[in-house]
Amino acid sequence: MNTVSEKVLVIDDDHTVRDVVSEMLCRLGFEVSSADSAESGLALFLKNKFDLVITDFSMSGMDGIKLAYSIKEKSSSTQVVLMTGHKKEVILSRIKDTAVDKTLFKPFTLMEMDVTVQGLLHP
């Protein structure tokens, strides 16, 4: 369980995924905000401080990798997790040497979420 209320931003254009991921993070003790597109998520990020951003890979407009670069340009210490339902081999080759810190492959469990997030925020 997270003892300090760290702030996490969840960005996904699928409201069901966004709501489920946000609920998972709330259960883990995080303060969660969410956005329905990369553009609105980036705008929210620029107005607030977040310890971690979890974003979908495939969204209309800006994708998750481009969003990760934009976030790192503004705050290199902010951790970025990419969520995707795409094949692992394809995504791992696409994110190599990018601004993405970790990847969660859908569907993932609460425990996988916890291990990923805690590993980034409390290495």
PyMOL commands that place a pseudoatom at each C-alpha (Angstrom):
pseudoatom trace, name=CA, resn=MET, resi=1, chain=A, elem=C, hetatm=0, pos=[0.000, 0.000, 0.000]
pseudoatom trace, name=CA, resn=ASN, resi=2, chain=A, elem=C, hetatm=0, pos=[1.224, 3.453, -0.881]
pseudoatom trace, name=CA, resn=THR, resi=3, chain=A, elem=C, hetatm=0, pos=[1.741, 5.582, 2.235]
pseudoatom trace, name=CA, resn=VAL, resi=4, chain=A, elem=C, hetatm=0, pos=[2.313, 8.961, 0.586]
pseudoatom trace, name=CA, resn=SER, resi=5, chain=A, elem=C, hetatm=0, pos=[-0.403, 10.274, -1.691]
pseudoatom trace, name=CA, resn=GLU, resi=6, chain=A, elem=C, hetatm=0, pos=[1.597, 10.385, -4.892]
pseudoatom trace, name=CA, resn=LYS, resi=7, chain=A, elem=C, hetatm=0, pos=[-0.135, 11.783, -7.951]
pseudoatom trace, name=CA, resn=VAL, resi=8, chain=A, elem=C, hetatm=0, pos=[-0.769, 9.660, -11.023]
pseudoatom trace, name=CA, resn=LEU, resi=9, chain=A, elem=C, hetatm=0, pos=[-2.262, 10.769, -14.330]
pseudoatom trace, name=CA, resn=VAL, resi=10, chain=A, elem=C, hetatm=0, pos=[-4.120, 8.123, -16.374]
pseudoatom trace, name=CA, resn=ILE, resi=11, chain=A, elem=C, hetatm=0, pos=[-4.640, 8.858, -20.073]
pseudoatom trace, name=CA, resn=ASP, resi=12, chain=A, elem=C, hetatm=0, pos=[-6.779, 6.584, -22.242]
pseudoatom trace, name=CA, resn=ASP, resi=13, chain=A, elem=C, hetatm=0, pos=[-9.436, 7.332, -24.850]
pseudoatom trace, name=CA, resn=ASP, resi=14, chain=A, elem=C, hetatm=0, pos=[-11.438, 4.254, -23.745]
pseudoatom trace, name=CA, resn=HIS, resi=15, chain=A, elem=C, hetatm=0, pos=[-13.456, 5.405, -20.733]
pseudoatom trace, name=CA, resn=THR, resi=16, chain=A, elem=C, hetatm=0, pos=[-13.863, 1.857, -19.380]
pseudoatom trace, name=CA, resn=VAL, resi=17, chain=A, elem=C, hetatm=0, pos=[-10.110, 1.202, -19.337]
pseudoatom trace, name=CA, resn=ARG, resi=18, chain=A, elem=C, hetatm=0, pos=[-9.469, 4.686, -17.937]
pseudoatom trace, name=CA, resn=ASP, resi=19, chain=A, elem=C, hetatm=0, pos=[-11.988, 4.113, -15.121]
pseudoatom trace, name=CA, resn=VAL, resi=20, chain=A, elem=C, hetatm=0, pos=[-10.698, 0.619, -14.249]
pseudoatom trace, name=CA, resn=VAL, resi=21, chain=A, elem=C, hetatm=0, pos=[-7.046, 1.735, -14.190]
pseudoatom trace, name=CA, resn=SER, resi=22, chain=A, elem=C, hetatm=0, pos=[-7.942, 4.809, -12.131]
pseudoatom trace, name=CA, resn=GLU, resi=23, chain=A, elem=C, hetatm=0, pos=[-9.827, 2.616, -9.637]
pseudoatom trace, name=CA, resn=MET, resi=24, chain=A, elem=C, hetatm=0, pos=[-6.858, 0.224, -9.399]
pseudoatom trace, name=CA, resn=LEU, resi=25, chain=A, elem=C, hetatm=0, pos=[-4.537, 3.114, -8.599]
pseudoatom trace, name=CA, resn=CYS, resi=26, chain=A, elem=C, hetatm=0, pos=[-6.968, 4.551, -6.034]
pseudoatom trace, name=CA, resn=ARG, resi=27, chain=A, elem=C, hetatm=0, pos=[-7.054, 1.148, -4.320]
pseudoatom trace, name=CA, resn=LEU, resi=28, chain=A, elem=C, hetatm=0, pos=[-3.273, 1.257, -4.183]
pseudoatom trace, name=CA, resn=GLY, resi=29, chain=A, elem=C, hetatm=0, pos=[-3.473, 4.624, -2.387]
pseudoatom trace, name=CA, resn=PHE, resi=30, chain=A, elem=C, hetatm=0, pos=[-2.611, 7.049, -5.165]
pseudoatom trace, name=CA, resn=GLU, resi=31, chain=A, elem=C, hetatm=0, pos=[-4.225, 10.393, -5.929]
pseudoatom trace, name=CA, resn=VAL, resi=32, chain=A, elem=C, hetatm=0, pos=[-5.494, 9.894, -9.481]
pseudoatom trace, name=CA, resn=SER, resi=33, chain=A, elem=C, hetatm=0, pos=[-6.466, 12.277, -12.266]
pseudoatom trace, name=CA, resn=SER, resi=34, chain=A, elem=C, hetatm=0, pos=[-7.478, 11.186, -15.743]
pseudoatom trace, name=CA, resn=ALA, resi=35, chain=A, elem=C, hetatm=0, pos=[-7.817, 12.441, -19.302]
pseudoatom trace, name=CA, resn=ASP, resi=36, chain=A, elem=C, hetatm=0, pos=[-9.484, 11.065, -22.421]
pseudoatom trace, name=CA, resn=SER, resi=37, chain=A, elem=C, hetatm=0, pos=[-6.817, 12.010, -24.975]
pseudoatom trace, name=CA, resn=ALA, resi=38, chain=A, elem=C, hetatm=0, pos=[-3.092, 12.623, -25.196]
pseudoatom trace, name=CA, resn=GLU, resi=39, chain=A, elem=C, hetatm=0, pos=[-3.700, 16.294, -25.900]
pseudoatom trace, name=CA, resn=SER, resi=40, chain=A, elem=C, hetatm=0, pos=[-6.001, 16.848, -22.903]
pseudoatom trace, name=CA, resn=GLY, resi=41, chain=A, elem=C, hetatm=0, pos=[-3.678, 14.727, -20.743]
pseudoatom trace, name=CA, resn=LEU, resi=42, chain=A, elem=C, hetatm=0, pos=[-0.673, 16.824, -21.724]
pseudoatom trace, name=CA, resn=ALA, resi=43, chain=A, elem=C, hetatm=0, pos=[-2.602, 20.025, -20.941]
pseudoatom trace, name=CA, resn=LEU, resi=44, chain=A, elem=C, hetatm=0, pos=[-3.504, 18.625, -17.505]
pseudoatom trace, name=CA, resn=PHE, resi=45, chain=A, elem=C, hetatm=0, pos=[0.096, 17.526, -16.964]
pseudoatom trace, name=CA, resn=LEU, resi=46, chain=A, elem=C, hetatm=0, pos=[1.393, 21.016, -17.755]
pseudoatom trace, name=CA, resn=LYS, resi=47, chain=A, elem=C, hetatm=0, pos=[-0.920, 22.568, -15.133]
pseudoatom trace, name=CA, resn=ASN, resi=48, chain=A, elem=C, hetatm=0, pos=[-0.185, 20.063, -12.342]
pseudoatom trace, name=CA, resn=LYS, resi=49, chain=A, elem=C, hetatm=0, pos=[2.677, 18.017, -10.914]
pseudoatom trace, name=CA, resn=PHE, resi=50, chain=A, elem=C, hetatm=0, pos=[2.411, 14.264, -11.362]
pseudoatom trace, name=CA, resn=ASP, resi=51, chain=A, elem=C, hetatm=0, pos=[4.811, 11.610, -10.112]
pseudoatom trace, name=CA, resn=LEU, resi=52, chain=A, elem=C, hetatm=0, pos=[3.735, 9.136, -12.770]
pseudoatom trace, name=CA, resn=VAL, resi=53, chain=A, elem=C, hetatm=0, pos=[1.805, 9.103, -16.040]
pseudoatom trace, name=CA, resn=ILE, resi=54, chain=A, elem=C, hetatm=0, pos=[0.121, 5.951, -17.333]
pseudoatom trace, name=CA, resn=THR, resi=55, chain=A, elem=C, hetatm=0, pos=[-0.975, 6.274, -20.938]
pseudoatom trace, name=CA, resn=ASP, resi=56, chain=A, elem=C, hetatm=0, pos=[-2.504, 4.107, -23.612]
pseudoatom trace, name=CA, resn=PHE, resi=57, chain=A, elem=C, hetatm=0, pos=[-0.363, 3.463, -26.685]
pseudoatom trace, name=CA, resn=SER, resi=58, chain=A, elem=C, hetatm=0, pos=[-3.066, 3.712, -29.356]
pseudoatom trace, name=CA, resn=MET, resi=59, chain=A, elem=C, hetatm=0, pos=[-5.124, 6.885, -29.262]
pseudoatom trace, name=CA, resn=SER, resi=60, chain=A, elem=C, hetatm=0, pos=[-6.417, 9.118, -32.014]
pseudoatom trace, name=CA, resn=GLY, resi=61, chain=A, elem=C, hetatm=0, pos=[-4.133, 12.093, -32.523]
pseudoatom trace, name=CA, resn=MET, resi=62, chain=A, elem=C, hetatm=0, pos=[-0.920, 11.804, -30.529]
pseudoatom trace, name=CA, resn=ASP, resi=63, chain=A, elem=C, hetatm=0, pos=[0.065, 8.252, -29.544]
pseudoatom trace, name=CA, resn=GLY, resi=64, chain=A, elem=C, hetatm=0, pos=[1.484, 7.220, -26.176]
pseudoatom trace, name=CA, resn=ILE, resi=65, chain=A, elem=C, hetatm=0, pos=[5.126, 7.255, -27.296]
pseudoatom trace, name=CA, resn=LYS, resi=66, chain=A, elem=C, hetatm=0, pos=[4.925, 10.828, -28.609]
pseudoatom trace, name=CA, resn=LEU, resi=67, chain=A, elem=C, hetatm=0, pos=[3.125, 11.819, -25.424]
pseudoatom trace, name=CA, resn=ALA, resi=68, chain=A, elem=C, hetatm=0, pos=[5.917, 10.256, -23.353]
pseudoatom trace, name=CA, resn=TYR, resi=69, chain=A, elem=C, hetatm=0, pos=[8.483, 12.401, -25.203]
pseudoatom trace, name=CA, resn=SER, resi=70, chain=A, elem=C, hetatm=0, pos=[6.411, 15.549, -24.558]
pseudoatom trace, name=CA, resn=ILE, resi=71, chain=A, elem=C, hetatm=0, pos=[6.143, 14.712, -20.857]
pseudoatom trace, name=CA, resn=LYS, resi=72, chain=A, elem=C, hetatm=0, pos=[9.878, 14.007, -20.514]
pseudoatom trace, name=CA, resn=GLU, resi=73, chain=A, elem=C, hetatm=0, pos=[10.693, 17.316, -22.264]
pseudoatom trace, name=CA, resn=LYS, resi=74, chain=A, elem=C, hetatm=0, pos=[8.820, 19.151, -19.508]
pseudoatom trace, name=CA, resn=SER, resi=75, chain=A, elem=C, hetatm=0, pos=[9.760, 16.910, -16.583]
pseudoatom trace, name=CA, resn=SER, resi=76, chain=A, elem=C, hetatm=0, pos=[12.506, 14.348, -17.122]
pseudoatom trace, name=CA, resn=SER, resi=77, chain=A, elem=C, hetatm=0, pos=[11.947, 12.856, -13.655]
pseudoatom trace, name=CA, resn=THR, resi=78, chain=A, elem=C, hetatm=0, pos=[8.288, 11.968, -14.292]
pseudoatom trace, name=CA, resn=GLN, resi=79, chain=A, elem=C, hetatm=0, pos=[7.924, 8.243, -14.906]
pseudoatom trace, name=CA, resn=VAL, resi=80, chain=A, elem=C, hetatm=0, pos=[5.835, 7.164, -17.931]
pseudoatom trace, name=CA, resn=VAL, resi=81, chain=A, elem=C, hetatm=0, pos=[4.117, 3.787, -18.260]
pseudoatom trace, name=CA, resn=LEU, resi=82, chain=A, elem=C, hetatm=0, pos=[2.659, 2.710, -21.591]
pseudoatom trace, name=CA, resn=MET, resi=83, chain=A, elem=C, hetatm=0, pos=[-0.443, 0.473, -21.606]
pseudoatom trace, name=CA, resn=THR, resi=84, chain=A, elem=C, hetatm=0, pos=[-1.198, -1.581, -24.680]
pseudoatom trace, name=CA, resn=GLY, resi=85, chain=A, elem=C, hetatm=0, pos=[-3.110, -4.533, -26.006]
pseudoatom trace, name=CA, resn=HIS, resi=86, chain=A, elem=C, hetatm=0, pos=[-0.727, -4.916, -28.954]
pseudoatom trace, name=CA, resn=LYS, resi=87, chain=A, elem=C, hetatm=0, pos=[1.641, -7.871, -29.298]
pseudoatom trace, name=CA, resn=LYS, resi=88, chain=A, elem=C, hetatm=0, pos=[4.526, -7.731, -26.863]
pseudoatom trace, name=CA, resn=GLU, resi=89, chain=A, elem=C, hetatm=0, pos=[7.255, -8.252, -29.489]
pseudoatom trace, name=CA, resn=VAL, resi=90, chain=A, elem=C, hetatm=0, pos=[5.943, -5.414, -31.674]
pseudoatom trace, name=CA, resn=ILE, resi=91, chain=A, elem=C, hetatm=0, pos=[5.655, -2.923, -28.812]
pseudoatom trace, name=CA, resn=LEU, resi=92, chain=A, elem=C, hetatm=0, pos=[8.991, -3.793, -27.209]
pseudoatom trace, name=CA, resn=SER, resi=93, chain=A, elem=C, hetatm=0, pos=[10.772, -3.118, -30.498]
pseudoatom trace, name=CA, resn=ARG, resi=94, chain=A, elem=C, hetatm=0, pos=[8.850, 0.166, -30.946]
pseudoatom trace, name=CA, resn=ILE, resi=95, chain=A, elem=C, hetatm=0, pos=[9.601, 1.531, -27.458]
pseudoatom trace, name=CA, resn=LYS, resi=96, chain=A, elem=C, hetatm=0, pos=[13.291, 0.651, -27.376]
pseudoatom trace, name=CA, resn=ASP, resi=97, chain=A, elem=C, hetatm=0, pos=[15.285, 3.836, -26.695]
pseudoatom trace, name=CA, resn=THR, resi=98, chain=A, elem=C, hetatm=0, pos=[12.166, 5.974, -26.244]
pseudoatom trace, name=CA, resn=ALA, resi=99, chain=A, elem=C, hetatm=0, pos=[10.875, 8.074, -23.348]
pseudoatom trace, name=CA, resn=VAL, resi=100, chain=A, elem=C, hetatm=0, pos=[8.724, 5.181, -22.057]
pseudoatom trace, name=CA, resn=ASP, resi=101, chain=A, elem=C, hetatm=0, pos=[9.944, 3.818, -18.715]
pseudoatom trace, name=CA, resn=LYS, resi=102, chain=A, elem=C, hetatm=0, pos=[7.802, 0.649, -18.478]
pseudoatom trace, name=CA, resn=THR, resi=103, chain=A, elem=C, hetatm=0, pos=[5.031, -1.116, -20.365]
pseudoatom trace, name=CA, resn=LEU, resi=104, chain=A, elem=C, hetatm=0, pos=[1.916, -2.868, -19.092]
pseudoatom trace, name=CA, resn=PHE, resi=105, chain=A, elem=C, hetatm=0, pos=[0.347, -5.347, -21.492]
pseudoatom trace, name=CA, resn=LYS, resi=106, chain=A, elem=C, hetatm=0, pos=[-3.445, -5.599, -21.345]
pseudoatom trace, name=CA, resn=PRO, resi=107, chain=A, elem=C, hetatm=0, pos=[-5.052, -7.314, -19.642]
pseudoatom trace, name=CA, resn=PHE, resi=108, chain=A, elem=C, hetatm=0, pos=[-2.995, -6.794, -16.486]
pseudoatom trace, name=CA, resn=THR, resi=109, chain=A, elem=C, hetatm=0, pos=[-3.755, -7.493, -12.842]
pseudoatom trace, name=CA, resn=LEU, resi=110, chain=A, elem=C, hetatm=0, pos=[-3.807, -5.200, -9.825]
pseudoatom trace, name=CA, resn=MET, resi=111, chain=A, elem=C, hetatm=0, pos=[-0.620, -6.907, -8.634]
pseudoatom trace, name=CA, resn=GLU, resi=112, chain=A, elem=C, hetatm=0, pos=[1.136, -6.273, -11.978]
pseudoatom trace, name=CA, resn=MET, resi=113, chain=A, elem=C, hetatm=0, pos=[0.058, -2.623, -11.748]
pseudoatom trace, name=CA, resn=ASP, resi=114, chain=A, elem=C, hetatm=0, pos=[1.333, -2.369, -8.174]
pseudoatom trace, name=CA, resn=VAL, resi=115, chain=A, elem=C, hetatm=0, pos=[4.717, -3.977, -8.962]
pseudoatom trace, name=CA, resn=THR, resi=116, chain=A, elem=C, hetatm=0, pos=[5.206, -1.742, -12.019]
pseudoatom trace, name=CA, resn=VAL, resi=117, chain=A, elem=C, hetatm=0, pos=[4.241, 1.507, -10.314]
pseudoatom trace, name=CA, resn=GLN, resi=118, chain=A, elem=C, hetatm=0, pos=[6.081, 0.825, -7.054]
pseudoatom trace, name=CA, resn=GLY, resi=119, chain=A, elem=C, hetatm=0, pos=[9.174, -0.261, -8.993]
pseudoatom trace, name=CA, resn=LEU, resi=120, chain=A, elem=C, hetatm=0, pos=[9.262, 3.091, -10.775]
pseudoatom trace, name=CA, resn=LEU, resi=121, chain=A, elem=C, hetatm=0, pos=[8.376, 5.332, -7.848]
pseudoatom trace, name=CA, resn=HIS, resi=122, chain=A, elem=C, hetatm=0, pos=[10.308, 3.462, -5.142]
pseudoatom trace, name=CA, resn=PRO, resi=123, chain=A, elem=C, hetatm=0, pos=[13.211, 1.673, -6.826]
for i in range(1, 123): cmd.bond("trace and resi %d" % i, "trace and resi %d" % (i + 1))
show_as sticks, trace
zoom trace
